[in-house]
């Protein structure tokens, strides 16, 4: 959340492994393409990348436990193979193949410096939930919190926001189709398994999405460092959308104007802004404790 932009009043309303059958480092191509993003939840997105690789204990274990996650293969070092097999048995998914791999094999699959914890998974992207389906699912929910992100492009930040959303009871993280990260191993690792439990919705035009949320009786509060009221002072309850921009630029003008009102987090004058994932965690906690 940045103080750069001055506020304007809002309007209301993923046999031993040989090198030949290891996927190559494909992080930049992981995730589903934008084709198929508006398909229903029961069908996987078309044009999805067949080399989506998830890695790390939490992402892999949570994906095993998620029946909506189609898993093609798992690679595991000997030290974690029993743990993987136990998780597959608990989830009644013992038909999924588990191949042995050395740490060097796994290192070669991943971007440099990746912490894979001895396990990786070749899987399909999750089925996409549309904003209309989400609203229909929560039509009767008196309490419902969503995070709406305006051009937050760093997958580490978005993954951390998904993790906070899971921790503090939010129902979804919503992003536009453009200028938002796709589903990747990096995003899933940063989310520490939350990608399997919190809908990550690519919803097309952001301002149209905000209007749809308003029509579904959500109050949309834009985070802006120059807002007059703090989030606590706004006393938000019920169906709430917290709209957040990038750390450097903040909310775009039209997004800011389309929010019902603007709020800020109280901060010391010694620092200008918080990282967007940190600001989201504070905001979600503030709403959760009410």
Helices and strands as residue ranges (DSSP letters): G 19-21, G 27-29, E 52-55, H 57-65, E 71-76, H 78-90, E 97-100, H 103-109, E 119-123, H 131-137, E 144-150, H 155-167, E 172-175, H 185-191, G 194-196, E 199-202, H 206-215, E 219-223, E 229-230, H 231-234, E 239-245, H 253-258, E 261-264, H 276-288
